[in-house]
Amino acid sequence: MKSAGVTSLATAVTTAGVAEAQTGPRVVGPGDVPVTLMVNGKRVELKIEPRVTLLDAIRNRADLTGNKRVCDRGTCGACTMIVDGRTVYSCSTLAIEVQGKQIRTVDGLASANGMMHPVQQAFCDTDGLMCGFCTPGFVVATVAVLERYPNATREQISRGLDGNICRCGTFVRIMEAAVKAKGMGVARG
């Protein structure tokens, strides 16, 4: 049986693998590296260490302080942001991982003319907040649910808000706000 160039192909693949193994994957850091984020429709260029979370990058470097740090473990939801249409805990997402993706924070929900987003207005109208630490995360999570399910059922809203915790116990009013916002017509952002 003749080899139709299989030996040379195997040699090329093996050589490339050995070269990569000797040099290793491209190292990023440990110092600051350039990171470009698309936050609320605007390009944000930062120089941060690769270990910096999305929450820290946006709060401490981009000065958008609406989303809150509460648990810093991805268990309370106060830091919830929308990345490419999906909610994420920004306290446990590395900023470097979301380059090239659309990031939406609570700071970017209001319209250009300063009008509150329908979900923000509904939270105010129903008194769906108390101390305010959980509010940004609940607002962002509610926006995500209502954009995904414009005619969301209470069960869909409840599932969408699962993972967000209000230590003050305003869950009934938060649900009222979400249902009211559904009736106000939340447009996909």
N, C-alpha and C positions, 0 to 999 in steps of 0.2 A: 504494500500500500504506500502510495506517495503522500508526503505531507505537502499540502498546498499552502506553505507559508505559516503553518501553525507554530512552528518553532520560533520564527522571528516575532510573531505576535505575542507568544508567551514570554519571550525575552523582554519585549518592550513593556508589557504589563508588569512583570516582575521588577524590572529596573525602576519603573515609576513608583511602584509600591515601596521599594527599598529606599529610594531617594526621599519620599515623604516620611517614612519611618525614621530616617536619620535626621531630618530637619523638623519633624513634628508638625502639628497643625499651626496655622498662623496665630501667633500670640498677640493678644490685645491687652494693653495695660502693662504693669499695674498702675501707671500714672493716668492722667487725664487723656482722653481720646475725643475726637470730634464726633458728636452725635447730633443728627438732624431729626427733629420730630415735627409732625403735622398736628398741631394742637388747635382745636376749634377753628379749623380752616386756615390757620396761619403757620408759616414755616418758623420753627424755633431752632436756632443753632446753638448748641451748648458744647462745652468742653467739660466732660465729667469722667470719673473713673467707671470702668465697666460694671462695677458692683453696685452702682447707684440705682435705686428703685425708681420706677416711673413717678411715684408719689413725691419722693424727694426731689427729683429733677424738676417737676412742675411746680411744687410749692417753693422750694429753696432757690432754684436757679431761674425759673421763668416767672416767678412772682405771681402765680395764679394760686391763691390760697383757699379757694372755695372747698375743695375736697379736704377732708380731715384725717389726721393720724390719730387713731384711738387705740386699737389693739396691737398694731404693727405685726400681726401674725396671719392676716387673711381670714379672720373669723368673725368680724363684726359688720363689715360692709360699708363703713363710713367713708372709705377711700374709693368706692366704686366709680369707675370710669367706663366709657364705651370705647372699645378699640375695634375698628372695622365691624361695627354693628353688634358686637358681643360685649357683655359686661365682664370686667376684670377687676380683681382686687389690686389696685395700683401699689399697695404696700409690699406685695410679694411678686411683682412683675418687674423685671429689669428694664430700664429705659432703653438700653441698647438693643433689646429684643423687639421693640415695637417701631423701629425706624422704618419708614416707608408705609406706615399704616396710619389711618385716620383716627385720631384720638379726640374724644369729646369729654369735656369736664363740665361740672355744674356752672363754672364761670362762663361758658360759651353758650348756654341755653337761651338766654334772653335775646330778643331780636335787636337788630342794629339801632332801632329807634328807642331802645331802653324798655320796651314792653316785656313783662315777664313771660316766660314760656307758660303754656296752659297748665302744665303740671305744677310749676312753682306757684302760680296763681291759685290753683286748687288747694295746695297745701296751706296757703295763707287763709283762704276762705273757710276751710274746715278746721282750722287750728290743729293741723296735723304735725305739730312739732311742740317740743317743750324746751329742753336745754339747747337743742340745735346741733349737737355733735353728730348725730346720726342722719340729720336731715339731708345734707348733700348726697349722701350715698343712696338714701331712699328715693330722692327726687330723680337721680340719674337712673337707678334701677327701674323706676316706674316709667320713665321715658322709654327705656329700652323695651320694656314689656309692651307698652302701648304702640310703639312703632312696629313691633313684630306682630302683635295681635290687635289691630285697631278696634275690634269688637270683643275685647277680652272678657272672658267670664271671670267671676270672682276666684275660681280655682286657678285659672291661668295667671291672674294677678298675684295670688298668694304664692304660687310656685316661682314666679318671676322675682318676688321679693324675698324668697327664702334665702337665708344667708346674710340678710341685713337684720341687725338687732337694735332695738330701741330699749335702752335701760330704764327710761322713764315710763314705758308702758303705753305709748300712744298708738298702738297697733290698730285699734278700731278706727281712729281718725285718719290714720295713714291709709287704710283701706277705703274710707270714705273719699279721701282726696284722690286716690287712684280711679275710683269709679266716677267721680265728678269730672276728672280730667278726660276720661274716655269720652264723656258726653260733650266735651269742649273741642274735640277733634284734634288729636295730636298728629301732626304731619311728620313724615319720615325726614330725619335731619341729615 
